[in-house]
């Protein structure tokens, strides 16, 4: 039953997304780079969400059926200072009847940040993978490419 519900949600979400326009996006991403000195930089990925929607945290929790938010970089010559990404606020944690275990997500706005060292002024290209949901459905996962200097 749980799998059937997830399949139906995915099909409905795909159909809905196929007819939506870019100007109706529910999540806007802004990626910036901040110089901290001594060849140390901080990359910040800010997500701004429309009211009533959320994205899963980088560790969404649950039973493994959720899409973790993920940020990857293309061939960046960097050395990470932080082992993990930090978020500007704690995720909301809830449990649902149809998912085993607690799940974690962000609403409205969140900034995900991480520090790194680079001997050159960095030019970073990458991709943010995330899934947007509301209380009744989830959209298919999205990939958003970015480039910052």
Residue frames as qw, qx, qy, qz and C-alpha x, y, z in Angstrom:
[[0.000, 0.885, 0.465, 0.000, 0.00, 0.00, 0.00],
 [0.316, -0.789, 0.102, 0.517, 2.82, 2.38, 0.91],
 [0.392, -0.166, 0.597, 0.679, 4.61, 1.70, -2.39],
 [0.223, 0.599, 0.685, 0.350, 1.40, 2.17, -4.38],
 [0.115, -0.930, -0.271, 0.221, 0.82, 5.53, -2.68],
 [0.356, -0.619, 0.328, 0.619, 4.37, 6.66, -3.47],
 [0.368, 0.142, 0.700, 0.595, 3.99, 5.58, -7.12],
 [0.109, 0.788, 0.582, 0.172, 0.71, 7.46, -7.48],
 [0.228, -0.887, -0.047, 0.399, 2.23, 10.56, -5.88],
 [0.411, -0.364, 0.503, 0.668, 5.21, 10.37, -8.24],
 [0.299, 0.412, 0.706, 0.493, 2.99, 10.05, -11.33],
 [0.025, -0.903, -0.428, 0.013, 0.77, 12.93, -10.24],
 [0.345, -0.770, 0.130, 0.520, 3.80, 15.07, -9.43],
 [0.432, -0.088, 0.596, 0.671, 5.35, 14.36, -12.83],
 [0.195, 0.646, 0.638, 0.371, 2.18, 15.35, -14.68],
 [0.176, -0.933, -0.250, 0.188, 1.83, 18.51, -12.60],
 [0.419, -0.603, 0.306, 0.606, 5.48, 19.48, -13.17],
 [0.451, 0.200, 0.641, 0.588, 5.25, 18.86, -16.91],
 [0.103, 0.768, 0.503, 0.382, 2.60, 21.59, -17.20],
 [0.360, -0.841, -0.164, 0.369, 4.22, 24.10, -14.85],
 [0.455, 0.811, -0.063, 0.361, 6.30, 27.12, -15.92],
 [0.614, 0.122, -0.379, 0.681, 9.72, 28.23, -14.62],
 [0.072, -0.447, 0.157, -0.878, 8.25, 31.44, -13.20],
 [0.746, -0.462, -0.128, -0.462, 6.12, 29.29, -10.91],
 [0.605, 0.181, -0.682, 0.368, 9.12, 27.70, -9.19],
 [0.634, -0.721, -0.218, -0.178, 8.55, 27.15, -5.51],
 [0.723, -0.534, 0.091, 0.429, 12.27, 27.13, -4.62],
 [0.416, 0.871, -0.164, 0.204, 14.82, 29.74, -5.66],
 [0.841, -0.298, -0.017, 0.451, 18.51, 29.05, -5.04],
 [0.185, 0.944, -0.209, 0.176, 21.22, 31.71, -4.65],
 [0.898, -0.176, -0.057, 0.399, 24.80, 30.43, -4.37],
 [0.089, 0.954, -0.209, 0.193, 27.52, 32.85, -3.24],
 [0.819, 0.046, -0.292, 0.492, 31.18, 32.69, -2.30],
 [0.280, -0.947, 0.059, -0.144, 32.69, 34.67, 0.56],
 [0.601, 0.427, -0.468, 0.487, 36.44, 35.23, 1.07],
 [0.680, -0.713, -0.173, -0.006, 37.41, 34.77, 4.73],
 [0.057, -0.876, 0.474, -0.065, 41.18, 35.43, 4.39],
 [0.360, -0.486, 0.795, 0.032, 44.26, 33.16, 4.36],
 [0.273, 0.176, -0.820, -0.471, 43.02, 31.37, 1.20],
 [0.098, 0.284, 0.909, -0.290, 39.88, 30.33, 3.09],
 [0.323, -0.094, -0.353, -0.873, 36.44, 30.73, 1.54],
 [0.347, 0.225, 0.790, -0.453, 32.87, 29.91, 2.43],
 [0.196, -0.157, -0.686, -0.683, 30.29, 28.79, -0.09],
 [0.323, 0.231, 0.583, -0.709, 26.67, 29.60, 0.81],
 [0.144, -0.234, -0.792, -0.546, 23.66, 28.04, -0.90],
 [0.274, 0.164, 0.450, -0.834, 20.49, 29.91, 0.06],
 [0.069, -0.359, -0.862, -0.352, 17.10, 28.33, -0.65],
 [0.298, 0.120, 0.255, -0.912, 14.01, 30.55, -0.58],
 [0.006, 0.271, 0.949, 0.162, 10.75, 28.61, -0.64],
 [0.367, -0.352, -0.286, -0.812, 7.21, 29.71, -1.36],
 [0.472, -0.231, 0.511, -0.681, 4.76, 29.45, 1.51],
 [0.881, 0.033, 0.201, -0.427, 3.47, 25.95, 2.16],
 [0.869, 0.387, -0.304, 0.057, 6.43, 24.09, 0.61],
 [0.563, -0.700, 0.435, 0.062, 9.52, 22.45, 2.05],
 [0.639, 0.523, -0.564, 0.007, 12.73, 20.75, 0.93],
 [0.926, -0.314, -0.177, 0.111, 14.24, 17.76, 2.65],
 [0.359, -0.846, 0.378, 0.113, 17.35, 18.33, 4.77],
 [0.356, 0.617, -0.694, -0.101, 20.75, 17.02, 3.69],
 [0.095, 0.023, -0.979, 0.177, 19.96, 14.10, 5.99],
 [0.500, -0.246, -0.296, -0.775, 16.23, 13.71, 5.41],
 [0.379, -0.171, 0.769, -0.486, 15.93, 10.77, 7.80],
 [0.804, 0.184, 0.023, -0.565, 13.01, 8.39, 7.51],
 [0.881, -0.038, 0.470, -0.027, 13.19, 5.00, 5.85],
 [0.426, -0.266, 0.610, 0.613, 15.44, 5.94, 2.93],
 [0.402, 0.585, 0.665, 0.230, 12.60, 6.77, 0.54],
 [0.050, 0.956, 0.151, -0.245, 13.19, 10.55, 0.70],
 [0.655, 0.555, 0.008, 0.513, 15.52, 12.59, -1.51],
 [0.523, -0.596, -0.113, 0.599, 18.25, 14.24, 0.59],
 [0.264, 0.961, -0.075, -0.042, 19.25, 17.74, -0.51],
 [0.826, -0.167, 0.239, 0.483, 22.75, 17.37, -1.97],
 [0.209, 0.942, -0.183, -0.189, 25.34, 19.86, -3.21],
 [0.860, -0.033, 0.303, 0.408, 28.12, 18.60, -5.48],
 [0.014, 0.851, -0.273, -0.448, 31.03, 20.38, -7.18],
 [0.858, 0.499, 0.038, 0.115, 32.58, 19.83, -10.61],
 [0.778, 0.273, -0.113, 0.555, 36.38, 19.41, -10.52],
 [0.181, -0.944, 0.087, -0.263, 36.97, 22.05, -7.85],
 [0.648, 0.257, -0.490, 0.523, 40.60, 22.23, -6.63],
 [0.363, -0.671, 0.186, -0.619, 39.63, 22.81, -3.02],
 [0.401, 0.020, -0.831, 0.384, 40.34, 21.36, 0.40],
 [0.492, -0.663, -0.400, -0.399, 37.35, 21.24, 2.71],
 [0.001, 0.399, -0.574, 0.715, 37.80, 22.78, 6.16],
 [0.635, -0.101, 0.408, -0.649, 34.39, 21.62, 7.39],
 [0.182, -0.062, 0.975, 0.113, 33.60, 17.92, 7.19],
 [0.146, 0.553, 0.817, 0.069, 29.88, 18.57, 6.67],
 [0.014, -0.522, -0.301, -0.798, 27.54, 21.29, 5.54],
 [0.066, -0.290, -0.596, 0.746, 26.12, 23.64, 8.19],
 [0.027, -0.650, -0.619, -0.440, 22.59, 25.00, 8.02],
 [0.005, -0.402, 0.142, -0.904, 21.51, 28.47, 9.15],
 [0.593, -0.286, 0.288, -0.696, 18.76, 26.89, 11.24],
 [0.325, -0.090, 0.931, -0.143, 17.72, 23.53, 12.58],
 [0.310, -0.112, -0.726, -0.604, 15.46, 21.49, 10.33],
 [0.687, -0.172, 0.183, -0.682, 11.87, 20.79, 11.30],
 [0.110, 0.157, -0.981, 0.014, 11.55, 17.20, 12.49],
 [0.707, -0.007, 0.150, -0.691, 8.27, 15.28, 12.21],
 [0.262, -0.042, 0.961, 0.078, 6.97, 11.73, 11.85],
 [0.583, 0.165, -0.283, -0.743, 4.45, 10.57, 9.27],
 [0.818, -0.031, 0.473, -0.325, 2.27, 7.46, 9.34],
 [0.875, 0.477, 0.050, -0.068, 3.44, 6.46, 5.86],
 [0.509, 0.641, -0.483, 0.311, 7.24, 6.78, 6.47],
 [0.838, -0.392, -0.294, 0.241, 9.20, 4.83, 9.06],
 [0.599, -0.204, -0.156, 0.759, 11.25, 7.09, 11.34],
 [0.042, -0.840, -0.184, 0.508, 11.49, 10.83, 11.86],
 [0.579, 0.524, 0.312, 0.542, 12.04, 13.07, 8.82],
 [0.325, -0.600, -0.067, 0.728, 13.80, 16.45, 8.60],
 [0.402, 0.606, 0.454, 0.515, 13.00, 19.39, 6.31],
 [0.200, -0.277, -0.100, 0.935, 13.29, 23.15, 5.85],
 [0.197, 0.797, 0.564, 0.090, 10.55, 25.68, 5.13],
 [0.012, 0.978, 0.119, -0.170, 10.65, 29.34, 4.02],
 [0.365, 0.841, -0.364, 0.165, 14.43, 29.93, 3.91],
 [0.844, -0.449, 0.197, 0.217, 17.65, 28.16, 4.76],
 [0.323, 0.824, -0.466, -0.015, 21.33, 28.78, 4.01],
 [0.970, -0.136, 0.085, 0.184, 23.62, 25.77, 3.68],
 [0.165, 0.911, -0.371, 0.068, 27.29, 26.68, 4.07],
 [0.942, -0.164, 0.073, 0.283, 30.71, 25.06, 4.08],
 [0.094, -0.907, 0.349, 0.214, 34.28, 26.39, 4.35],
 [0.926, 0.200, 0.138, 0.287, 37.21, 25.38, 2.17],
 [0.329, -0.701, 0.347, 0.529, 40.80, 26.34, 1.31],
 [0.750, 0.561, 0.264, 0.230, 41.94, 27.13, -2.23],
 [0.534, -0.357, 0.175, 0.746, 45.34, 28.50, -3.27],
 [0.121, 0.201, 0.467, 0.853, 43.76, 30.14, -6.33],
 [0.411, 0.149, 0.206, -0.875, 40.77, 32.45, -6.43],
 [0.339, 0.147, 0.929, 0.010, 38.15, 29.75, -6.83],
 [0.509, 0.132, -0.331, -0.784, 35.66, 29.38, -9.62],
 [0.301, 0.012, 0.916, -0.264, 33.15, 26.81, -8.48],
 [0.566, 0.034, -0.463, -0.681, 30.64, 24.98, -10.64],
 [0.093, -0.023, 0.952, -0.292, 28.24, 22.49, -9.23],
 [0.451, -0.304, -0.624, -0.560, 24.76, 21.11, -8.86],
 [0.338, -0.106, 0.618, -0.702, 22.14, 21.21, -6.12],
 [0.402, -0.192, -0.826, -0.345, 19.80, 18.22, -6.07],
 [0.209, 0.030, 0.596, -0.775, 16.64, 18.57, -4.00],
 [0.158, -0.426, -0.834, -0.314, 12.99, 17.60, -3.76],
 [0.231, -0.131, 0.175, -0.948, 10.18, 20.03, -3.01],
 [0.243, -0.386, -0.889, -0.049, 7.04, 18.87, -1.21],
 [0.362, -0.365, 0.136, -0.847, 3.95, 20.23, 0.48],
 [0.472, -0.158, 0.701, -0.511, 1.54, 18.47, 2.82],
 [0.821, 0.280, 0.309, -0.390, -0.20, 16.58, 0.01],
 [0.886, 0.435, 0.081, 0.138, 2.47, 15.76, -2.60],
 [0.477, -0.585, 0.378, 0.536, 6.10, 15.91, -3.67],
 [0.549, 0.759, -0.225, -0.270, 7.50, 17.12, -6.98],
 [0.936, 0.188, -0.088, 0.286, 10.10, 14.97, -8.77],
 [0.598, -0.540, 0.089, 0.586, 13.69, 15.72, -7.67],
 [0.405, 0.912, 0.021, 0.066, 15.32, 18.71, -9.37],
 [0.720, -0.144, 0.076, 0.674, 18.91, 19.55, -10.29],
 [0.122, 0.990, 0.065, -0.021, 19.94, 23.20, -10.32],
 [0.758, 0.191, -0.037, 0.623, 23.37, 24.05, -11.76],
 [0.189, -0.975, -0.032, 0.116, 25.39, 26.98, -10.43],
 [0.709, 0.281, -0.090, 0.640, 28.70, 28.76, -11.00],
 [0.284, -0.956, -0.059, 0.036, 30.32, 31.30, -8.66],
 [0.629, 0.444, -0.249, 0.587, 33.65, 33.14, -8.60]]
